[in-house]
Amino acid sequence: MDCNLAGLKTSPHWRKNLKGFFVFDDGRECTDQEVRYIVELGIKRGYKTIKEIPEKEIKKWIGE
């Protein structure tokens, strides 16, 4: 599933717990805090959708 980062921030979903909204290829779900951090940083770095961000980059951002 792809997700528009700016669209997620303005959607009603943003006010809910986002745990599991993003799942890594190995099956690990991101926590609510991680999802929010990924979305914020992705927007700041110019990404439009979650699929544009390499999983390796996301894991580096969250210290994995």
DSSP file (Angstrom, degrees, kcal/mol; ACC not computed):
  #  RESIDUE AA STRUCTURE BP1 BP2  ACC     N-H-->O    O-->H-N    N-H-->O    O-->H-N    TCO  KAPPA ALPHA  PHI   PSI    X-CA   Y-CA   Z-CA
    1    1 A M              0   0    0      0, 0.0     2,-0.3     0, 0.0    49,-0.0   0.000 360.0 360.0 360.0 137.6    0.0    0.0    0.0
    2    2 A D        -     0   0    0     48,-0.1     2,-0.4    49,-0.0    47,-0.0  -0.734 360.0-162.6-103.2 158.2    1.2    3.5   -0.8
    3    3 A C        -     0   0    0     -2,-0.3    47,-2.0     4,-0.0     2,-0.5  -0.982  21.3-128.4-146.2 128.2    0.4    6.5    1.2
    4    4 A N  B  >  -A   49   0A   0     -2,-0.4     4,-2.1    45,-0.2    45,-0.3  -0.665  22.2-150.4 -73.6 120.9    0.6   10.3    0.5
    5    5 A L  H  > S+     0   0    0     43,-2.4     4,-1.7    -2,-0.5    -1,-0.2   0.927  93.4  43.2 -64.5 -48.5    2.5   11.7    3.4
    6    6 A A  H  > S+     0   0    0     42,-0.5     4,-1.2     1,-0.2    -1,-0.2   0.872 112.9  54.7 -65.4 -35.8    0.9   15.2    3.4
    7    7 A G  H  > S+     0   0    0      1,-0.2     4,-0.6     2,-0.2     3,-0.2   0.876 105.0  53.0 -64.9 -37.9   -2.5   13.6    2.9
    8    8 A L  H >< S+     0   0    0     -4,-2.1     3,-0.9     1,-0.2     6,-0.5   0.907 105.4  54.6 -63.7 -40.8   -2.1   11.4    5.9
    9    9 A K  H 3< S+     0   0    0     -4,-1.7    -1,-0.2     1,-0.2    -2,-0.2   0.800 113.4  41.7 -64.4 -27.7   -1.3   14.4    8.1
   10   10 A T  H 3< S+     0   0    0     -4,-1.2    -1,-0.2    -3,-0.2    -2,-0.2   0.452  98.6  95.1 -98.6  -0.9   -4.5   16.2    7.1
   11   11 A S  S X< S-     0   0    0     -3,-0.9     3,-1.3    -4,-0.6     4,-0.3  -0.446  87.8-111.6 -86.8 162.7   -6.7   13.1    7.3
   12   12 A P  G >  S+     0   0    0      0, 0.0     3,-1.2     0, 0.0     4,-0.2   0.742 113.0  72.1 -62.1 -22.3   -8.8   12.1   10.3
   13   13 A H  G >  S+     0   0    0      1,-0.2     3,-2.1     2,-0.2    -4,-0.1   0.799  81.4  71.8 -62.6 -29.0   -6.5    9.1   10.7
   14   14 A W  G <  S+     0   0    0     -3,-1.3    -1,-0.2    -6,-0.5     4,-0.1   0.774  93.6  54.7 -60.9 -26.5   -3.7   11.5   12.0
   15   15 A R  G <  S+     0   0    0     -3,-1.2    -1,-0.3    -4,-0.3     2,-0.2   0.493 102.7  72.5 -85.0  -3.3   -5.7   11.9   15.2
   16   16 A K  S <  S-     0   0    0     -3,-2.1     2,-0.5    -4,-0.2    -3,-0.0  -0.530 101.7 -78.7-105.4 173.1   -5.8    8.2   15.9
   17   17 A N        -     0   0    0     -2,-0.2    -2,-0.1     1,-0.1    -1,-0.1  -0.616  39.1-165.0 -71.2 122.5   -3.2    5.7   16.9
   18   18 A L    >   +     0   0    0     -2,-0.5     3,-2.5    -4,-0.1     4,-0.3   0.238  33.9 143.3 -97.4  12.1   -1.1    4.9   13.8
   19   19 A K  T 3  S+     0   0    0      1,-0.3    12,-0.2     2,-0.1    13,-0.1  -0.303  75.1  14.3 -55.3 130.4    0.6    1.8   15.1
   20   20 A G  T 3  S+     0   0    0     10,-3.0    -1,-0.3     2,-0.3    11,-0.1   0.457  86.6 121.7  83.7   1.2    0.9   -0.7   12.3
   21   21 A F  S <  S+     0   0    0     -3,-2.5     2,-0.4     9,-0.3    -2,-0.1   0.876  80.1  37.1 -63.6 -35.9    0.1    1.8    9.6
   22   22 A F  S    S-     0   0    0     -4,-0.3     8,-2.6     8,-0.2     2,-0.4  -0.956  74.3-169.7-116.4 137.6    3.5    1.0    8.0
   23   23 A V  B     -B   29   0B   0     -2,-0.4     6,-0.2     6,-0.2     5,-0.1  -0.992  18.1-130.4-128.2 131.7    4.9   -2.6    8.0
   24   24 A F    >   -     0   0    0      4,-2.9     3,-2.3    -2,-0.4     6,-0.0  -0.304  32.4-103.2 -73.5 163.6    8.4   -3.5    7.0
   25   25 A D  T 3  S+     0   0    0      1,-0.3    -1,-0.1     2,-0.1    -2,-0.0   0.785 122.8  59.0 -58.2 -28.0    9.1   -6.3    4.5
   26   26 A D  T 3  S-     0   0    0      2,-0.1    -1,-0.3     1,-0.0    -2,-0.0   0.434 122.8-105.2 -83.8   2.9   10.1   -8.5    7.4
   27   27 A G  S <  S+     0   0    0     -3,-2.3     2,-0.3     1,-0.3    -2,-0.1   0.328  72.6 141.7  95.8  -7.4    6.7   -8.1    8.9
   28   28 A R        -     0   0    0     -5,-0.1    -4,-2.9     1,-0.0     2,-0.3  -0.532  43.6-139.4 -72.7 130.3    7.6   -5.7   11.8
   29   29 A E  B     -B   23   0B   0     -2,-0.3    -6,-0.2    -6,-0.2     2,-0.2  -0.665  14.9-120.9 -88.2 142.5    4.9   -3.0   12.4
   30   30 A C        -     0   0    0     -8,-2.6   -10,-3.0    -2,-0.3    -9,-0.3  -0.571  27.5-119.4 -78.7 145.5    6.0    0.6   13.1
   31   31 A T     >  -     0   0    0    -12,-0.2     4,-2.6    -2,-0.2     5,-0.2  -0.303  29.3-102.7 -74.7 167.1    4.8    2.1   16.4
   32   32 A D  H  > S+     0   0    0      1,-0.2     4,-2.3     2,-0.2     5,-0.2   0.927 124.4  49.3 -55.3 -47.3    2.6    5.2   16.5
   33   33 A Q  H  > S+     0   0    0      1,-0.2     4,-2.1     2,-0.2    -1,-0.2   0.894 111.0  49.4 -62.1 -41.5    5.6    7.3   17.4
   34   34 A E  H  > S+     0   0    0      2,-0.2     4,-2.9     1,-0.2    -1,-0.2   0.914 109.6  51.5 -64.9 -43.1    7.7    5.8   14.6
   35   35 A V  H  X S+     0   0    0     -4,-2.6     4,-2.6     1,-0.2     5,-0.2   0.939 111.2  47.5 -59.6 -47.7    4.9    6.4   12.0
   36   36 A R  H  X S+     0   0    0     -4,-2.3     4,-2.4     1,-0.2    -1,-0.2   0.900 113.4  48.2 -61.2 -41.5    4.6   10.0   13.0
   37   37 A Y  H  X S+     0   0    0     -4,-2.1     4,-2.8     2,-0.2     5,-0.3   0.920 111.5  49.6 -64.9 -44.8    8.3   10.5   12.9
   38   38 A I  H  X S+     0   0    0     -4,-2.9     4,-2.7     2,-0.2    -2,-0.2   0.917 112.8  47.2 -60.8 -44.8    8.6    8.9    9.4
   39   39 A V  H  X S+     0   0    0     -4,-2.6     4,-2.3    -5,-0.2     5,-0.2   0.945 114.7  45.7 -63.4 -49.0    5.8   11.0    8.0
   40   40 A E  H  X S+     0   0    0     -4,-2.4     4,-2.3    -5,-0.2    -2,-0.2   0.937 117.8  42.3 -60.4 -48.7    7.2   14.3    9.4
   41   41 A L  H  X S+     0   0    0     -4,-2.8     4,-2.1     2,-0.2    -1,-0.2   0.882 112.2  54.7 -68.5 -38.5   10.8   13.6    8.3
   42   42 A G  H  <>S+     0   0    0     -4,-2.7     5,-2.5    -5,-0.3     4,-0.2   0.922 110.7  45.3 -60.0 -44.8    9.7   12.2    4.9
   43   43 A I  H ><5S+     0   0    0     -4,-2.3     3,-1.6     1,-0.2    -2,-0.2   0.928 111.9  52.4 -63.2 -45.1    7.8   15.5    4.2
   44   44 A K  H 3<5S+     0   0    0     -4,-2.3    -1,-0.2     1,-0.3    -2,-0.2   0.835 109.5  49.8 -60.9 -33.5   10.7   17.6    5.5
   45   45 A R  T 3<5S-     0   0    0     -4,-2.1    -1,-0.3    -5,-0.1    -2,-0.2   0.366 122.8-103.2 -90.9   5.4   13.1   15.7    3.1
   46   46 A G  T < 5 +     0   0    0     -3,-1.6     2,-0.2     1,-0.3    -3,-0.2   0.537  69.6 144.9  92.2   6.6   10.8   16.2    0.1
   47   47 A Y      < -     0   0    0     -5,-2.5    -1,-0.3    -6,-0.2     3,-0.1  -0.556  30.6-167.4 -77.9 144.5    9.2   12.8   -0.2
   48   48 A K        +     0   0    0      1,-0.2   -43,-2.4    -2,-0.2   -42,-0.5   0.796  69.5  23.0 -97.8 -38.6    5.6   12.7   -1.4
   49   49 A T  B >  S-A    4   0A   0    -45,-0.3     3,-0.9   -44,-0.1     4,-0.5  -0.874  75.5-116.3-129.9 161.4    4.6    9.1   -0.7
   50   50 A I  G >  S+     0   0    0    -47,-2.0     3,-1.2    -2,-0.3   -46,-0.1   0.839 112.1  61.6 -64.8 -33.6    5.9    6.4    1.7
   51   51 A K  G 3  S+     0   0    0      1,-0.3    -1,-0.2   -48,-0.2     4,-0.1   0.723  93.5  64.5 -68.8 -19.7    6.9    4.1   -1.3
   52   52 A E  G <  S+     0   0    0     -3,-0.9    -1,-0.3     2,-0.1    -2,-0.2   0.745  88.8  79.7 -71.8 -22.4    9.4    6.8   -2.4
   53   53 A I  S <  S-     0   0    0     -3,-1.2     5,-0.1    -4,-0.5   -11,-0.0  -0.764  87.7-124.6 -91.6 119.1   11.4    6.3    0.8
   54   54 A P    >>  -     0   0    0      0, 0.0     4,-2.0     0, 0.0     3,-0.6  -0.351  15.0-127.9 -61.3 139.3   13.7    3.3    0.7
   55   55 A E  H 3> S+     0   0    0      1,-0.3     4,-2.7     2,-0.2     5,-0.2   0.870 110.9  59.1 -55.6 -37.5   13.0    0.9    3.6
   56   56 A K  H 3> S+     0   0    0      1,-0.2     4,-1.6     2,-0.2    -1,-0.3   0.892 105.8  48.5 -58.9 -40.2   16.7    1.0    4.4
   57   57 A E  H <> S+     0   0    0     -3,-0.6     4,-2.2     2,-0.2    -2,-0.2   0.909 110.4  50.5 -66.7 -43.7   16.5    4.8    4.8
   58   58 A I  H  X S+     0   0    0     -4,-2.0     4,-1.9     1,-0.2    -2,-0.2   0.922 109.3  51.0 -61.1 -44.7   13.4    4.5    7.1
   59   59 A K  H  <>S+     0   0    0     -4,-2.7     5,-3.3     1,-0.2     4,-0.3   0.865 108.9  51.8 -62.6 -35.4   15.2    2.0    9.3
   60   60 A K  H ><5S+     0   0    0     -4,-1.6     3,-1.0    -5,-0.2    -1,-0.2   0.909 107.2  53.5 -65.6 -41.2   18.2    4.4    9.6
   61   61 A W  H 3<5S+     0   0    0     -4,-2.2    -2,-0.2     1,-0.3    -1,-0.2   0.874 112.9  42.2 -61.2 -38.2   15.8    7.2   10.7
   62   62 A I  T 3<5S-     0   0    0     -4,-1.9    -1,-0.3    -5,-0.1    -2,-0.2   0.344 117.4-110.6 -96.1   8.3   14.3    5.2   13.5
   63   63 A G  T < 5       0   0    0     -3,-1.0    -3,-0.2    -4,-0.3    -2,-0.1   0.842 360.0 360.0  74.0  35.1   17.6    3.7   14.6
   64   64 A E      <       0   0    0     -5,-3.3    -4,-0.2    -6,-0.1    -5,-0.1   0.422 360.0 360.0-103.4 360.0   17.1    0.1   13.5
